[in-house]
Amino acid sequence: MGLHTPIETHRTPSPFGVEILDLRHFTSQHLRPLLENETRLWAQLMSWDYRSSAEMILRYVDSKILPGYAAVENGHIGGYAFFVYEGSKGVIGDLFADDSIRLPLEYEAAGETVESRLATHVIATLQRSPGVQRIEAQLLPHESGALARPFVEEGFRQYPRLFMVLPLHPGMAEQHIAEYPDIDFRRWLEHDFQPVSSVITACYRGHIDSEINDQYRTLNGSLRFLNNIVRFPGCGVFDAHSSFVAVHRPTRSIVGLLLCSRVREDVGHVTQICVVPEQRGRMIGETLLGLCTQELRSRRFSALSLTVTEANRKAVDLYRRLGFTTRRRFDAFVWESSS
């Protein structure tokens, strides 16, 4: 993760006591209480154990290489945001504030919050960073629309997304698992990285999700995406036993995949599911989900979650038919430079 330009180190004047300061002024000791509150929120809203992600963030804070901002009042940190640079792209990694500091009521009544102020600073910094042509953000803990204003005002496109959950209680009916004369299903293997990257690139060509995440557009980008979800805990701990690929027997090529992580000891999360265009309509995706849920239920998992773009109606309708219900609606935002 590189730094294109130093963040402003001066204090942002504030008529109401809350200052927005460079995150690199602080240590994990200052941030830990806030991250503990955020961890509790993820557990409450999404049954997601955020502790490993929080610890990784705190390690980066101590290393003084994580660009971002902290919202501070009388020496107390009540909010933070960080971002990373990926070549010519900036990605907002997190943005959170608890209730320990608040703006005066007249500012909140006008739609101004601690989190919106943090968003404004992050957006301005990224848009001014030399070489940045694109900015992406997905704000999972925030209800859709709650933080839209600073993004929309700066020209971001807004994509509502759904966080959906399937209970895996013992009395639940088994998911559909079909048999095919030309398709084999097996668990993920370490040597699948390269062929699966090609499948992801093919599956998302022209898809709305490639507008939200431009990594899907190229083989190298898909490989980076895979590396992030398999090697790092940002989307939970990768679970190879509940991750499956569909292999076309005549050509021995992978034509579909489902990757799953553990976001809590007893909760799985689908980090990726896709089927190549020429094999769609054969219920391969349903079978991949059936194999995943069968594996998770055998290990007494209580739920499986996933995220899906609301405009992807076919996928949303499929998940609902399979028993998933929407727990949260959140936003993804994308900005691209016009120059």
C-alpha positions in Angstrom: 0.0 0.0 0.0 1.7 3.2 -1.1 1.2 6.9 -0.3 0.9 9.2 -3.2 0.9 12.4 -1.2 1.1 13.3 2.5 -2.2 13.9 4.2 -2.7 17.4 5.6 -1.2 17.5 9.0 -2.7 20.8 10.2 -5.7 20.9 12.4 -9.0 21.5 10.6 -10.7 24.5 12.3 -14.0 23.6 14.0 -16.6 25.8 15.6 -18.0 22.8 17.4 -15.0 21.1 19.1 -14.7 18.1 16.7 -11.4 18.2 14.7 -10.4 16.0 11.8 -6.8 15.1 12.1 -4.3 12.9 10.3 -4.7 9.3 11.4 -0.9 8.9 11.5 -0.7 11.2 14.5 -2.2 8.3 16.6 -1.3 4.8 17.8 -3.3 1.6 18.3 -3.7 2.6 21.9 -5.7 5.7 20.9 -7.8 3.8 18.3 -8.4 0.5 20.1 -11.6 1.6 22.1 -13.2 2.9 18.9 -12.3 -0.3 17.0 -13.8 -2.4 19.8 -17.0 -0.5 19.4 -16.9 -1.1 15.6 -16.3 -4.8 16.2 -19.4 -5.0 18.4 -21.4 -3.2 15.7 -20.3 -5.7 13.0 -21.3 -8.6 15.3 -24.7 -7.1 16.0 -25.6 -6.1 12.4 -24.0 -8.9 10.4 -23.0 -11.7 12.9 -19.5 -10.9 11.7 -16.4 -11.3 13.9 -14.4 -8.2 12.9 -11.6 -8.7 15.4 -9.0 -10.0 13.0 -9.6 -7.1 10.6 -9.5 -4.6 13.5 -6.2 -6.0 14.7 -4.7 -5.7 11.2 -5.9 -2.1 11.0 -4.3 -1.3 14.4 -1.0 -2.9 13.2 -1.0 -0.6 10.2 -1.8 2.4 12.4 1.2 1.6 14.6 3.4 1.3 11.5 2.4 4.9 10.5 1.7 3.9 6.9 -2.1 3.9 6.9 -3.5 7.1 5.3 -6.7 8.4 6.8 -8.3 10.7 9.3 -9.5 10.6 12.9 -12.4 12.6 14.4 -11.2 14.0 17.7 -12.8 16.0 20.5 -10.9 17.0 23.6 -8.3 14.4 22.8 -10.8 11.6 22.4 -11.1 9.8 19.1 -14.8 9.1 18.2 -14.4 8.3 14.5 -11.9 7.3 11.8 -11.5 6.6 8.1 -8.7 5.1 6.1 -8.0 4.5 2.5 -5.4 2.8 0.3 -3.8 3.4 -3.1 -3.9 0.7 -5.7 -2.0 2.2 -8.7 -4.2 4.9 -10.1 -7.1 3.9 -7.9 -8.0 4.9 -4.3 -10.1 2.6 -2.2 -11.9 3.7 1.0 -11.3 0.8 3.3 -13.4 1.8 6.3 -15.3 4.8 7.8 -16.8 4.6 11.2 -17.8 6.8 14.1 -19.5 5.9 17.4 -21.7 8.0 19.6 -19.0 9.2 21.9 -18.7 12.5 20.0 -21.5 14.3 18.2 -21.9 17.5 16.3 -24.4 20.1 17.7 -28.0 19.5 16.7 -28.2 22.3 14.2 -25.4 20.6 12.2 -27.0 17.2 12.4 -30.4 18.7 11.4 -28.7 20.0 8.2 -27.4 16.4 7.5 -23.9 17.0 8.8 -22.4 14.1 11.0 -19.0 13.1 12.2 -19.0 10.4 9.5 -20.0 12.7 6.7 -17.1 15.1 7.7 -14.7 12.2 7.6 -16.0 11.2 4.2 -15.6 14.7 2.9 -12.0 14.8 4.0 -11.2 11.4 2.5 -12.9 12.2 -0.8 -11.1 15.5 -1.1 -7.7 14.0 -0.3 -8.1 11.2 -2.8 -9.4 13.5 -5.6 -6.4 15.7 -5.1 -3.9 12.9 -5.0 -1.7 13.0 -8.1 -2.4 10.1 -10.6 -5.7 9.0 -8.9 -8.2 8.4 -11.7 -10.8 6.3 -9.8 -12.1 6.0 -6.3 -14.1 3.0 -4.9 -16.0 2.6 -1.6 -18.3 0.0 -0.1 -19.8 1.0 3.2 -21.2 -2.2 4.5 -22.1 -1.1 8.1 -24.0 2.0 6.9 -27.6 1.9 5.7 -28.1 2.8 2.1 -28.3 6.6 1.7 -27.0 7.4 5.2 -23.7 8.7 3.8 -24.6 9.3 0.2 -24.6 13.1 0.3 -20.8 13.8 0.3 -20.2 11.2 -2.3 -23.1 12.2 -4.7 -22.1 15.9 -4.4 -18.6 15.0 -5.6 -19.8 13.1 -8.6 -19.8 9.5 -7.4 -22.1 6.9 -8.8 -24.2 5.2 -6.2 -25.0 1.4 -6.3 -27.3 0.0 -3.6 -26.3 -3.5 -2.5 -27.9 -6.1 -0.3 -26.5 -8.1 2.6 -28.4 -11.4 2.5 -28.5 -14.3 5.0 -29.5 -17.9 4.8 -30.2 -19.7 8.2 -28.6 -23.1 8.4 -30.7 -24.6 11.3 -31.0 -28.4 11.5 -34.6 -28.6 10.4 -34.0 -26.7 7.2 -34.5 -28.4 3.9 -31.4 -29.4 1.9 -30.4 -27.1 -0.9 -30.5 -28.3 -4.5 -27.5 -30.5 -5.6 -27.8 -31.7 -9.2 -25.8 -34.3 -11.1 -24.4 -33.6 -14.6 -23.0 -35.9 -17.2 -20.3 -33.4 -18.2 -19.6 -31.4 -14.9 -17.6 -32.5 -11.9 -17.6 -30.6 -8.6 -14.7 -30.5 -6.2 -13.3 -28.4 -3.5 -10.9 -25.5 -4.1 -7.2 -26.4 -4.5 -4.2 -24.1 -4.2 -3.4 -24.5 -8.0 -6.8 -23.0 -8.9 -5.7 -19.4 -8.6 -4.8 -18.8 -12.3 -7.7 -20.7 -14.0 -10.2 -19.2 -11.5 -8.9 -15.7 -12.2 -9.7 -16.3 -15.9 -13.2 -17.5 -15.0 -13.9 -14.4 -12.9 -12.7 -12.1 -15.7 -15.0 -13.9 -18.3 -18.0 -14.0 -15.9 -17.9 -10.2 -15.2 -17.3 -8.9 -18.7 -20.0 -6.2 -19.1 -21.5 -7.0 -15.7 -22.6 -4.3 -13.3 -20.3 -5.6 -10.6 -17.3 -4.8 -12.9 -18.5 -1.1 -12.7 -18.2 -1.3 -8.9 -15.0 -3.3 -8.7 -12.6 -2.7 -11.7 -10.4 -5.7 -10.6 -12.9 -7.9 -12.4 -12.1 -6.4 -15.7 -8.6 -7.9 -16.1 -6.8 -11.2 -15.4 -4.3 -9.5 -13.2 -7.0 -7.6 -11.3 -9.0 -10.8 -10.8 -5.8 -12.5 -9.5 -5.3 -9.6 -7.0 -8.9 -10.0 -5.9 -8.5 -13.7 -5.4 -5.3 -13.2 -3.4 -7.0 -10.7 -1.1 -9.9 -12.9 -0.3 -7.8 -16.1 0.1 -4.8 -14.7 1.9 -6.1 -11.8 4.0 -8.9 -11.6 6.6 -10.7 -8.5 5.2 -13.6 -10.8 4.1 -13.2 -13.4 6.8 -10.9 -16.4 7.0 -10.9 -18.3 3.7 -12.5 -21.8 4.1 -11.2 -24.2 1.5 -13.5 -27.0 2.7 -16.7 -25.0 1.8 -15.3 -23.5 -1.4 -16.0 -25.4 -4.6 -15.3 -25.3 -8.3 -17.3 -26.8 -11.2 -15.1 -28.5 -13.8 -16.2 -29.2 -17.4 -15.2 -32.8 -17.8 -14.5 -32.9 -21.6 -12.2 -29.9 -21.5 -11.1 -30.1 -17.9 -11.7 -26.4 -17.6 -13.3 -24.6 -14.6 -16.7 -23.2 -15.5 -18.0 -22.1 -12.2 -16.9 -21.4 -8.6 -18.0 -20.6 -5.1 -15.6 -19.3 -2.6 -16.5 -19.1 1.1 -14.9 -17.6 4.2 -15.7 -17.9 7.9 -16.7 -14.5 9.3 -17.6 -16.0 12.7 -16.9 -19.4 14.1 -20.3 -20.6 13.0 -21.1 -18.2 10.1 -19.9 -18.5 6.5 -19.8 -15.8 3.9 -19.8 -16.3 0.1 -17.0 -14.0 -1.1 -17.5 -15.0 -4.8 -19.9 -17.1 -6.9 -20.0 -17.1 -10.7 -20.6 -19.3 -13.7 -19.2 -18.7 -17.2 -21.9 -17.4 -19.6 -22.0 -20.5 -21.8 -22.9 -22.7 -18.8 -25.6 -20.5 -17.3 -29.2 -21.7 -17.0 -28.1 -25.3 -15.9 -28.5 -24.6 -12.1 -24.7 -24.9 -11.6 -24.8 -21.9 -9.3 -27.6 -23.6 -7.2 -25.5 -26.8 -7.0 -22.4 -24.9 -5.8 -24.5 -23.2 -3.1 -26.0 -26.6 -2.2 -22.6 -28.1 -1.8 -21.4 -25.2 0.3 -24.4 -25.2 2.6 -24.2 -29.0 3.0 -20.6 -28.7 4.1 -21.3 -25.9 6.5 -24.3 -27.7 8.0 -22.2 -30.8 8.6 -19.9 -28.6 10.8 -22.9 -27.1 12.6 -22.7 -23.6 11.1 -25.7 -21.4 11.9 -25.8 -19.2 8.8 -24.4 -18.3 5.4 -24.3 -14.7 4.2 -23.5 -13.0 0.9 -23.7 -9.6 -0.8 -25.3 -8.8 -4.1 -25.9 -5.7 -6.2 -29.6 -4.8 -6.0 -29.8 -4.1 -9.7 -28.7 -7.7 -10.4 -32.3 -8.9 -10.3 -31.7 -12.5 -11.5 -29.2 -13.1 -8.7 -31.3 -11.4 -6.1 -34.4 -13.5 -7.1 -32.3 -16.7 -7.1 -31.1 -16.1 -3.6 -34.6 -15.3 -2.4 -35.9 -18.6 -3.9 -33.1 -20.5 -2.1 -34.2 -19.0 1.3 -31.9 -16.0 1.7 -33.4 -12.9 3.3 -32.2 -9.3 3.1 -30.7 -8.1 6.4 -29.1 -4.9 5.3 -29.1 -2.5 2.3 -25.9 -0.6 1.9 -24.1 1.5 -0.8 -21.1 1.1 -3.1 -19.7 4.4 -4.6 -17.5 4.9 -7.6 -15.9 8.1 -8.9 -13.9 8.4 -12.1 -11.9 11.4 -13.2 -13.1 13.2 -16.2 -9.6 14.3 -17.2 
